[in-house]
C-alpha cells in the first residue's frame, strides 16, 4: 500500500498527504461528525460497524465510545473486548494495534505522527503503536510514535511514554514514565469466559 505522507514537500506551500488520503479522511470526518459522534453511548456495535466500513479490523465485543477521535479507521486494529473511552485520541497516521481486553481511558492520546525537526522541510513522519493485551492506558496518558506497550502493562494517568516499555505486567507512571511496581499476572474469570464464548 502506498504511504500517504508526501516526502520532501514544502509544508508551508502544499499538503503533506496524498490527494486520495485527504479525500478518504474527509469522507470519514463527515461520517464521524454526522453519525458516529452523535450516536447514543450504548450503540457500540453500530460504531464498530462504521469503523469496519472504513477499513478498521475489530474483534468482538469492542466498546468504542462516541467521543473517541480516530484519525484513520483503516489504520486501526483492535482485538476482542477492547475499550476506547470518550475523549481518547487515536492519531493513527501509521497503524495502531490494541490487543484483547485492553482499555484506553478518557483523554489518553496515542500519537502516531511526529516531525524530523532537523530536516529542511520539517518532514512529517508516521510510526506504528502497539498496545498489548490486558494493558490499561490510564486517563490523559500520552504515547509517542513507535512505542510498544507490553501485555498486561498499566500506564498511569498523565504519564508520558517516549520509548517502548520493557516489562510485561508492570505498572509505569510519571514523566518520564518509569516502572513503579509489578502487576499480578492473571486472566480474570470474566476474560476467560469471554474468550470461550468468542
C-alpha positions in Angstrom: 0.0 0.0 0.0 1.3 3.4 -0.9 2.4 5.6 2.0 0.1 8.6 2.3 2.8 11.1 3.5 4.4 13.1 0.8 8.2 13.2 1.0 10.4 16.2 0.5 7.5 18.5 0.2 7.2 22.2 1.3 4.7 22.0 4.1 4.3 25.8 4.0 3.1 25.8 0.4 1.5 22.4 -0.2 -0.2 19.4 1.5 1.7 16.7 3.5 -0.7 13.9 2.4 -1.7 12.4 -0.9 -4.9 13.5 -2.5 -6.5 10.1 -2.1 -5.7 10.1 1.6 -7.2 13.6 2.1 -10.4 12.6 0.3 -10.8 9.5 2.3 -10.2 11.3 5.6 -12.8 14.0 4.6 -15.3 11.2 3.9 -14.6 9.7 7.3 -14.8 13.1 9.0 -18.3 13.6 7.7 -19.4 10.2 8.9 -17.7 10.8 12.3 -19.4 14.2 12.8 -22.8 13.4 11.4 -23.3 9.7 12.5 -20.5 8.4 14.8 -20.1 11.2 17.3 -23.8 11.8 17.9 -24.7 8.1 18.3 -26.1 7.0 21.7 -23.5 5.7 24.1 -24.8 2.1 24.3 -24.6 1.6 20.5 -21.1 0.1 20.4 -22.0 -2.4 17.7 -23.2 0.5 15.4 -19.9 2.4 15.9 -17.9 -0.7 15.3 -19.8 -1.3 12.1 -19.0 2.3 10.9 -15.3 1.8 11.7 -15.3 -1.5 9.8 -16.9 0.2 6.8 -13.8 2.4 6.7 -11.4 -0.5 6.9 -10.8 -1.0 10.7 -10.2 -4.5 11.9 -12.1 -5.1 15.1 -12.6 -8.2 17.3 -15.9 -9.0 19.0 -17.3 -7.0 21.9 -15.3 -3.8 21.4 -16.7 -0.8 23.3 -15.7 2.4 21.4 -17.4 5.4 22.9 -18.8 8.2 20.6 -16.4 10.9 21.7 -13.3 8.9 20.8 -11.4 10.6 18.0 -10.0 8.2 15.4 -7.9 9.8 12.7 -7.8 6.9 10.2 -10.0 3.8 10.8 -8.2 1.9 8.1 -5.0 2.0 10.3 -6.8 0.6 13.4 -6.7 -3.0 14.6 -8.4 -4.0 17.8 -8.6 -7.4 19.5 -11.6 -8.7 21.3 -13.4 -6.7 24.1 -11.2 -3.6 23.8 -12.5 -0.4 25.5 -11.8 3.0 24.0 -13.3 5.8 26.2 -14.7 9.2 25.4 -12.0 11.8 24.8 -9.4 9.3 23.6 -7.3 10.4 20.5 -6.0 7.7 18.2 -3.8 9.8 15.9 -3.0 6.8 13.7 -1.1 8.2 10.7 0.5 4.7 10.8 -1.1 1.6 12.3 -2.3 1.4 15.9 -2.8 -2.1 17.2 -4.5 -2.8 20.5 -4.7 -6.3 22.0 -7.6 -8.2 23.6 -9.1 -6.8 26.8 -7.0 -3.6 26.7 -8.5 -0.4 28.0 -7.7 3.1 26.8 -9.1 5.6 29.3 -10.5 9.1 29.0 -8.3 11.7 27.4 -5.4 9.3 26.5 -3.6 10.3 23.4 -1.9 7.7 21.2 0.1 9.8 18.8 1.5 8.1 15.6 2.9 11.2 14.0 5.9 13.4 14.5 8.3 15.6 12.5 12.0 15.4 11.7 12.9 18.8 13.1 16.4 18.5 11.6 15.2 18.2 8.1 14.9 21.3 5.8 11.2 20.7 5.2 10.3 19.7 8.8 9.4 16.2 7.3 6.3 14.6 8.7 7.0 11.0 10.0 4.5 8.3 10.9 5.3 5.3 13.1 3.1 2.4 14.5 2.0 2.0 18.1 1.3 -1.4 19.6 -0.7 -1.8 22.9 -0.6 -5.4 24.3 -3.5 -7.5 25.5 -4.8 -6.7 29.0 -2.9 -3.3 29.1 -4.5 -0.2 30.6 -3.6 3.2 29.4 -4.9 5.5 32.1 -6.6 8.9 31.8 -4.7 11.5 29.8 -1.6 9.4 29.3 0.5 10.3 26.1 2.0 7.5 24.0 4.7 8.6 21.5 5.1 7.3 17.9 6.8 3.9 17.6 6.1 2.8 21.2 5.2 -0.8 22.1 3.3 -1.3 25.4 3.7 -4.9 26.6 0.9 -7.3 27.6 -0.7 -6.5 31.0 1.1 -3.1 31.4 -0.6 -0.3 33.3 0.4 3.2 32.2 -0.6 5.7 34.9 -2.7 8.8 34.5 -0.9 11.6 32.6 2.2 9.6 32.1 4.3 10.4 29.0 5.8 7.3 27.3 8.5 8.2 24.8 10.1 4.7 24.4 8.8 1.2 24.3 8.4 -0.2 27.8 10.5 -3.3 28.6 8.4 -5.4 31.1 5.1 -7.1 30.8 2.6 -7.0 33.7 4.1 -3.9 35.3 2.9 -0.5 36.4 4.5 2.6 35.0 3.9 6.2 35.8 5.3 9.7 35.6 7.1 12.0 33.2 9.4 10.5 32.1 7.5 7.2 32.5 9.2 4.8 34.9 8.3 1.4 36.4 7.0 1.6 39.9 5.8 -1.9 40.7 4.8 -5.3 39.3 1.2 -6.2 38.5 -0.3 -9.5 39.3 -0.3 -11.6 36.2 -3.6 -13.3 35.6 -6.6 -13.5 33.3 -9.8 -12.7 35.1 -12.7 -15.1 35.1 -14.7 -12.6 33.0 -12.0 -12.5 30.4 -11.6 -16.3 30.3 -15.4 -16.6 29.9 -15.4 -14.1 27.1 -12.6 -15.9 25.3 -14.5 -19.1 25.4 -17.7 -17.5 24.1 -16.0 -15.8 21.2 
